[in-house]
Amino acid sequence: MHDDAHFHTEAGFSLPENYRIEDHETTFRVALAIFGCSFASATVLALQIAGLI
């Protein structure tokens, strides 16, 4: 058996300790990148629905 450290996420599944991001700047950049991609996709979809592109 492995005695690796795990933590449980809010969704209920666990990830190994080495997947945790300790650097808060990196966490912020990842969150900003995800938000930016989501916003860009939503904008393009809205423009397509409106028939502008």
PDB file of N, CA, C and O in Angstrom, chain B, residues numbered from 101:
ATOM      1  N   MET B 101       0.844  -1.190   0.000  1.00  0.00           N
ATOM      2  CA  MET B 101       0.000   0.000   0.000  1.00  0.00           C
ATOM      3  C   MET B 101       0.877   1.237   0.000  1.00  0.00           C
ATOM      4  O   MET B 101       1.977   1.248   0.551  1.00  0.00           O
ATOM      5  N   HIS B 102       0.358   2.278  -0.634  1.00  0.00           N
ATOM      6  CA  HIS B 102       1.074   3.545  -0.670  1.00  0.00           C
ATOM      7  C   HIS B 102       0.578   4.431   0.459  1.00  0.00           C
ATOM      8  O   HIS B 102      -0.611   4.463   0.775  1.00  0.00           O
ATOM      9  N   ASP B 103       1.507   5.141   1.053  1.00  0.00           N
ATOM     10  CA  ASP B 103       1.155   6.097   2.094  1.00  0.00           C
ATOM     11  C   ASP B 103       1.314   7.521   1.589  1.00  0.00           C
ATOM     12  O   ASP B 103       1.709   8.410   2.343  1.00  0.00           O
ATOM     13  N   ASP B 104       1.005   7.744   0.302  1.00  0.00           N
ATOM     14  CA  ASP B 104       1.117   9.083  -0.265  1.00  0.00           C
ATOM     15  C   ASP B 104       0.095  10.006   0.375  1.00  0.00           C
ATOM     16  O   ASP B 104      -1.021   9.597   0.697  1.00  0.00           O
ATOM     17  N   ALA B 105       0.491  11.250   0.552  1.00  0.00           N
ATOM     18  CA  ALA B 105      -0.431  12.237   1.120  1.00  0.00           C
ATOM     19  C   ALA B 105      -1.467  12.610   0.071  1.00  0.00           C
ATOM     20  O   ALA B 105      -1.124  12.860  -1.085  1.00  0.00           O
ATOM     21  N   HIS B 106      -2.698  12.646   0.460  1.00  0.00           N
ATOM     22  CA  HIS B 106      -3.789  13.037  -0.424  1.00  0.00           C
ATOM     23  C   HIS B 106      -4.608  14.116   0.259  1.00  0.00           C
ATOM     24  O   HIS B 106      -4.640  14.206   1.486  1.00  0.00           O
ATOM     25  N   PHE B 107      -5.267  14.931  -0.547  1.00  0.00           N
ATOM     26  CA  PHE B 107      -6.235  15.864   0.007  1.00  0.00           C
ATOM     27  C   PHE B 107      -7.510  15.736  -0.800  1.00  0.00           C
ATOM     28  O   PHE B 107      -7.475  15.393  -1.981  1.00  0.00           O
ATOM     29  N   HIS B 108      -8.621  16.007  -0.168  1.00  0.00           N
ATOM     30  CA  HIS B 108      -9.913  15.870  -0.822  1.00  0.00           C
ATOM     31  C   HIS B 108     -10.381  17.229  -1.312  1.00  0.00           C
ATOM     32  O   HIS B 108     -10.340  18.216  -0.578  1.00  0.00           O
ATOM     33  N   THR B 109     -10.828  17.269  -2.568  1.00  0.00           N
ATOM     34  CA  THR B 109     -11.361  18.503  -3.122  1.00  0.00           C
ATOM     35  C   THR B 109     -12.821  18.635  -2.723  1.00  0.00           C
ATOM     36  O   THR B 109     -13.406  17.716  -2.150  1.00  0.00           O
ATOM     37  N   GLU B 110     -13.401  19.785  -3.032  1.00  0.00           N
ATOM     38  CA  GLU B 110     -14.812  20.000  -2.702  1.00  0.00           C
ATOM     39  C   GLU B 110     -15.718  19.078  -3.505  1.00  0.00           C
ATOM     40  O   GLU B 110     -16.838  18.781  -3.090  1.00  0.00           O
ATOM     41  N   ALA B 111     -15.224  18.623  -4.667  1.00  0.00           N
ATOM     42  CA  ALA B 111     -16.027  17.725  -5.493  1.00  0.00           C
ATOM     43  C   ALA B 111     -16.036  16.308  -4.940  1.00  0.00           C
ATOM     44  O   ALA B 111     -16.841  15.480  -5.367  1.00  0.00           O
ATOM     45  N   GLY B 112     -15.145  16.020  -3.991  1.00  0.00           N
ATOM     46  CA  GLY B 112     -15.175  14.726  -3.342  1.00  0.00           C
ATOM     47  C   GLY B 112     -14.107  13.753  -3.779  1.00  0.00           C
ATOM     48  O   GLY B 112     -13.973  12.694  -3.165  1.00  0.00           O
ATOM     49  N   PHE B 113     -13.335  14.059  -4.817  1.00  0.00           N
ATOM     50  CA  PHE B 113     -12.271  13.151  -5.210  1.00  0.00           C
ATOM     51  C   PHE B 113     -10.947  13.656  -4.647  1.00  0.00           C
ATOM     52  O   PHE B 113     -10.820  14.826  -4.285  1.00  0.00           O
ATOM     53  N   SER B 114      -9.974  12.770  -4.579  1.00  0.00           N
ATOM     54  CA  SER B 114      -8.697  13.139  -3.964  1.00  0.00           C
ATOM     55  C   SER B 114      -7.594  13.192  -5.010  1.00  0.00           C
ATOM     56  O   SER B 114      -7.616  12.455  -5.996  1.00  0.00           O
ATOM     57  N   LEU B 115      -6.642  14.063  -4.781  1.00  0.00           N
ATOM     58  CA  LEU B 115      -5.483  14.202  -5.646  1.00  0.00           C
ATOM     59  C   LEU B 115      -4.225  14.023  -4.808  1.00  0.00           C
ATOM     60  O   LEU B 115      -4.222  14.358  -3.623  1.00  0.00           O
ATOM     61  N   PRO B 116      -3.161  13.502  -5.401  1.00  0.00           N
ATOM     62  CA  PRO B 116      -1.911  13.378  -4.652  1.00  0.00           C
ATOM     63  C   PRO B 116      -1.384  14.741  -4.222  1.00  0.00           C
ATOM     64  O   PRO B 116      -1.701  15.760  -4.836  1.00  0.00           O
ATOM     65  N   GLU B 117      -0.595  14.753  -3.188  1.00  0.00           N
ATOM     66  CA  GLU B 117      -0.045  15.987  -2.623  1.00  0.00           C
ATOM     67  C   GLU B 117       0.780  16.763  -3.647  1.00  0.00           C
ATOM     68  O   GLU B 117       0.785  17.994  -3.622  1.00  0.00           O
ATOM     69  N   ASN B 118       1.478  16.068  -4.548  1.00  0.00           N
ATOM     70  CA  ASN B 118       2.368  16.764  -5.476  1.00  0.00           C
ATOM     71  C   ASN B 118       1.610  17.490  -6.587  1.00  0.00           C
ATOM     72  O   ASN B 118       2.240  18.184  -7.384  1.00  0.00           O
ATOM     73  N   TYR B 119       0.299  17.360  -6.670  1.00  0.00           N
ATOM     74  CA  TYR B 119      -0.477  18.112  -7.644  1.00  0.00           C
ATOM     75  C   TYR B 119      -0.922  19.465  -7.105  1.00  0.00           C
ATOM     76  O   TYR B 119      -1.475  20.275  -7.849  1.00  0.00           O
ATOM     77  N   ARG B 120      -0.694  19.713  -5.850  1.00  0.00           N
ATOM     78  CA  ARG B 120      -1.097  20.984  -5.258  1.00  0.00           C
ATOM     79  C   ARG B 120      -0.169  22.090  -5.740  1.00  0.00           C
ATOM     80  O   ARG B 120       1.039  21.881  -5.855  1.00  0.00           O
ATOM     81  N   ILE B 121      -0.720  23.256  -6.020  1.00  0.00           N
ATOM     82  CA  ILE B 121       0.064  24.416  -6.428  1.00  0.00           C
ATOM     83  C   ILE B 121       0.254  25.287  -5.199  1.00  0.00           C
ATOM     84  O   ILE B 121      -0.705  25.846  -4.666  1.00  0.00           O
ATOM     85  N   GLU B 122       1.495  25.399  -4.755  1.00  0.00           N
ATOM     86  CA  GLU B 122       1.779  26.177  -3.552  1.00  0.00           C
ATOM     87  C   GLU B 122       1.973  27.656  -3.868  1.00  0.00           C
ATOM     88  O   GLU B 122       1.716  28.513  -3.023  1.00  0.00           O
ATOM     89  N   ASP B 123       2.426  27.956  -5.084  1.00  0.00           N
ATOM     90  CA  ASP B 123       2.711  29.334  -5.461  1.00  0.00           C
ATOM     91  C   ASP B 123       1.406  30.043  -5.804  1.00  0.00           C
ATOM     92  O   ASP B 123       0.716  29.657  -6.747  1.00  0.00           O
ATOM     93  N   HIS B 124       1.070  31.067  -5.047  1.00  0.00           N
ATOM     94  CA  HIS B 124      -0.205  31.750  -5.261  1.00  0.00           C
ATOM     95  C   HIS B 124      -0.208  32.552  -6.559  1.00  0.00           C
ATOM     96  O   HIS B 124      -1.269  32.752  -7.151  1.00  0.00           O
ATOM     97  N   GLU B 125       0.955  33.013  -7.013  1.00  0.00           N
ATOM     98  CA  GLU B 125       1.012  33.733  -8.282  1.00  0.00           C
ATOM     99  C   GLU B 125       0.686  32.793  -9.436  1.00  0.00           C
ATOM    100  O   GLU B 125      -0.017  33.180 -10.370  1.00  0.00           O
ATOM    101  N   THR B 126       1.187  31.569  -9.380  1.00  0.00           N
ATOM    102  CA  THR B 126       0.884  30.579 -10.413  1.00  0.00           C
ATOM    103  C   THR B 126      -0.597  30.233 -10.394  1.00  0.00           C
ATOM    104  O   THR B 126      -1.222  30.108 -11.447  1.00  0.00           O
ATOM    105  N   THR B 127      -1.156  30.079  -9.209  1.00  0.00           N
ATOM    106  CA  THR B 127      -2.588  29.795  -9.088  1.00  0.00           C
ATOM    107  C   THR B 127      -3.402  30.919  -9.709  1.00  0.00           C
ATOM    108  O   THR B 127      -4.370  30.663 -10.425  1.00  0.00           O
ATOM    109  N   PHE B 128      -3.017  32.159  -9.439  1.00  0.00           N
ATOM    110  CA  PHE B 128      -3.719  33.311 -10.001  1.00  0.00           C
ATOM    111  C   PHE B 128      -3.606  33.330 -11.519  1.00  0.00           C
ATOM    112  O   PHE B 128      -4.587  33.605 -12.210  1.00  0.00           O
ATOM    113  N   ARG B 129      -2.421  33.040 -12.045  1.00  0.00           N
ATOM    114  CA  ARG B 129      -2.241  33.054 -13.500  1.00  0.00           C
ATOM    115  C   ARG B 129      -3.062  31.959 -14.178  1.00  0.00           C
ATOM    116  O   ARG B 129      -3.627  32.178 -15.249  1.00  0.00           O
ATOM    117  N   VAL B 130      -3.128  30.786 -13.557  1.00  0.00           N
ATOM    118  CA  VAL B 130      -3.937  29.699 -14.117  1.00  0.00           C
ATOM    119  C   VAL B 130      -5.411  30.088 -14.109  1.00  0.00           C
ATOM    120  O   VAL B 130      -6.115  29.881 -15.098  1.00  0.00           O
ATOM    121  N   ALA B 131      -5.879  30.651 -12.994  1.00  0.00           N
ATOM    122  CA  ALA B 131      -7.276  31.078 -12.905  1.00  0.00           C
ATOM    123  C   ALA B 131      -7.570  32.171 -13.925  1.00  0.00           C
ATOM    124  O   ALA B 131      -8.631  32.165 -14.549  1.00  0.00           O
ATOM    125  N   LEU B 132      -6.642  33.108 -14.098  1.00  0.00           N
ATOM    126  CA  LEU B 132      -6.826  34.190 -15.061  1.00  0.00           C
ATOM    127  C   LEU B 132      -6.861  33.653 -16.489  1.00  0.00           C
ATOM    128  O   LEU B 132      -7.650  34.124 -17.308  1.00  0.00           O
ATOM    129  N   ALA B 133      -6.016  32.677 -16.791  1.00  0.00           N
ATOM    130  CA  ALA B 133      -6.004  32.078 -18.124  1.00  0.00           C
ATOM    131  C   ALA B 133      -7.310  31.345 -18.411  1.00  0.00           C
ATOM    132  O   ALA B 133      -7.856  31.451 -19.509  1.00  0.00           O
ATOM    133  N   ILE B 134      -7.810  30.604 -17.430  1.00  0.00           N
ATOM    134  CA  ILE B 134      -9.080  29.893 -17.603  1.00  0.00           C
ATOM    135  C   ILE B 134     -10.216  30.888 -17.797  1.00  0.00           C
ATOM    136  O   ILE B 134     -11.063  30.703 -18.671  1.00  0.00           O
ATOM    137  N   PHE B 135     -10.237  31.948 -16.982  1.00  0.00           N
ATOM    138  CA  PHE B 135     -11.277  32.962 -17.115  1.00  0.00           C
ATOM    139  C   PHE B 135     -11.190  33.650 -18.470  1.00  0.00           C
ATOM    140  O   PHE B 135     -12.214  33.883 -19.112  1.00  0.00           O
ATOM    141  N   GLY B 136      -9.982  33.976 -18.910  1.00  0.00           N
ATOM    142  CA  GLY B 136      -9.805  34.649 -20.198  1.00  0.00           C
ATOM    143  C   GLY B 136     -10.284  33.801 -21.358  1.00  0.00           C
ATOM    144  O   GLY B 136     -10.957  34.301 -22.259  1.00  0.00           O
ATOM    145  N   CYS B 137      -9.945  32.524 -21.342  1.00  0.00           N
ATOM    146  CA  CYS B 137     -10.395  31.621 -22.409  1.00  0.00           C
ATOM    147  C   CYS B 137     -11.911  31.458 -22.390  1.00  0.00           C
ATOM    148  O   CYS B 137     -12.549  31.431 -23.443  1.00  0.00           O
ATOM    149  N   SER B 138     -12.480  31.352 -21.207  1.00  0.00           N
ATOM    150  CA  SER B 138     -13.933  31.212 -21.092  1.00  0.00           C
ATOM    151  C   SER B 138     -14.638  32.469 -21.591  1.00  0.00           C
ATOM    152  O   SER B 138     -15.641  32.383 -22.299  1.00  0.00           O
ATOM    153  N   PHE B 139     -14.114  33.632 -21.223  1.00  0.00           N
ATOM    154  CA  PHE B 139     -14.724  34.895 -21.643  1.00  0.00           C
ATOM    155  C   PHE B 139     -14.631  35.060 -23.156  1.00  0.00           C
ATOM    156  O   PHE B 139     -15.594  35.484 -23.795  1.00  0.00           O
ATOM    157  N   ALA B 140     -13.472  34.726 -23.734  1.00  0.00           N
ATOM    158  CA  ALA B 140     -13.304  34.834 -25.180  1.00  0.00           C
ATOM    159  C   ALA B 140     -14.254  33.887 -25.912  1.00  0.00           C
ATOM    160  O   ALA B 140     -14.854  34.268 -26.917  1.00  0.00           O
ATOM    161  N   SER B 141     -14.392  32.671 -25.420  1.00  0.00           N
ATOM    162  CA  SER B 141     -15.309  31.709 -26.042  1.00  0.00           C
ATOM    163  C   SER B 141     -16.751  32.182 -25.954  1.00  0.00           C
ATOM    164  O   SER B 141     -17.507  32.067 -26.919  1.00  0.00           O
ATOM    165  N   ALA B 142     -17.134  32.713 -24.800  1.00  0.00           N
ATOM    166  CA  ALA B 142     -18.501  33.206 -24.629  1.00  0.00           C
ATOM    167  C   ALA B 142     -18.768  34.393 -25.544  1.00  0.00           C
ATOM    168  O   ALA B 142     -19.861  34.517 -26.097  1.00  0.00           O
ATOM    169  N   THR B 143     -17.782  35.265 -25.707  1.00  0.00           N
ATOM    170  CA  THR B 143     -17.944  36.429 -26.577  1.00  0.00           C
ATOM    171  C   THR B 143     -18.119  35.998 -28.027  1.00  0.00           C
ATOM    172  O   THR B 143     -19.005  36.498 -28.721  1.00  0.00           O
ATOM    173  N   VAL B 144     -17.284  35.076 -28.489  1.00  0.00           N
ATOM    174  CA  VAL B 144     -17.389  34.589 -29.865  1.00  0.00           C
ATOM    175  C   VAL B 144     -18.728  33.897 -30.083  1.00  0.00           C
ATOM    176  O   VAL B 144     -19.365  34.099 -31.118  1.00  0.00           O
ATOM    177  N   LEU B 145     -19.162  33.091 -29.131  1.00  0.00           N
ATOM    178  CA  LEU B 145     -20.447  32.408 -29.255  1.00  0.00           C
ATOM    179  C   LEU B 145     -21.597  33.409 -29.309  1.00  0.00           C
ATOM    180  O   LEU B 145     -22.519  33.253 -30.109  1.00  0.00           O
ATOM    181  N   ALA B 146     -21.546  34.425 -28.471  1.00  0.00           N
ATOM    182  CA  ALA B 146     -22.600  35.445 -28.470  1.00  0.00           C
ATOM    183  C   ALA B 146     -22.633  36.196 -29.798  1.00  0.00           C
ATOM    184  O   ALA B 146     -23.712  36.483 -30.318  1.00  0.00           O
ATOM    185  N   LEU B 147     -21.474  36.515 -30.347  1.00  0.00           N
ATOM    186  CA  LEU B 147     -21.431  37.210 -31.636  1.00  0.00           C
ATOM    187  C   LEU B 147     -21.945  36.320 -32.761  1.00  0.00           C
ATOM    188  O   LEU B 147     -22.595  36.806 -33.686  1.00  0.00           O
ATOM    189  N   GLN B 148     -21.659  35.025 -32.691  1.00  0.00           N
ATOM    190  CA  GLN B 148     -22.172  34.106 -33.708  1.00  0.00           C
ATOM    191  C   GLN B 148     -23.685  33.979 -33.610  1.00  0.00           C
ATOM    192  O   GLN B 148     -24.372  33.945 -34.631  1.00  0.00           O
ATOM    193  N   ILE B 149     -24.205  33.908 -32.398  1.00  0.00           N
ATOM    194  CA  ILE B 149     -25.655  33.810 -32.219  1.00  0.00           C
ATOM    195  C   ILE B 149     -26.334  35.078 -32.723  1.00  0.00           C
ATOM    196  O   ILE B 149     -27.410  35.023 -33.317  1.00  0.00           O
ATOM    197  N   ALA B 150     -25.692  36.224 -32.478  1.00  0.00           N
ATOM    198  CA  ALA B 150     -26.260  37.494 -32.926  1.00  0.00           C
ATOM    199  C   ALA B 150     -26.116  37.682 -34.431  1.00  0.00           C
ATOM    200  O   ALA B 150     -26.725  38.591 -34.995  1.00  0.00           O
ATOM    201  N   GLY B 151     -25.332  36.851 -35.089  1.00  0.00           N
ATOM    202  CA  GLY B 151     -25.166  36.932 -36.529  1.00  0.00           C
ATOM    203  C   GLY B 151     -24.169  37.987 -36.965  1.00  0.00           C
ATOM    204  O   GLY B 151     -24.166  38.382 -38.131  1.00  0.00           O
ATOM    205  N   LEU B 152     -23.329  38.450 -36.067  1.00  0.00           N
ATOM    206  CA  LEU B 152     -22.365  39.492 -36.403  1.00  0.00           C
ATOM    207  C   LEU B 152     -21.079  38.933 -36.999  1.00  0.00           C
ATOM    208  O   LEU B 152     -20.349  39.651 -37.682  1.00  0.00           O
ATOM    209  N   ILE B 153     -20.800  37.667 -36.746  1.00  0.00           N
ATOM    210  CA  ILE B 153     -19.622  37.037 -37.362  1.00  0.00           C
ATOM    211  C   ILE B 153     -20.018  35.687 -37.933  1.00  0.00           C
ATOM    212  O   ILE B 153     -19.179  34.985 -38.497  1.00  0.00           O
TER     213      ILE B 153
END
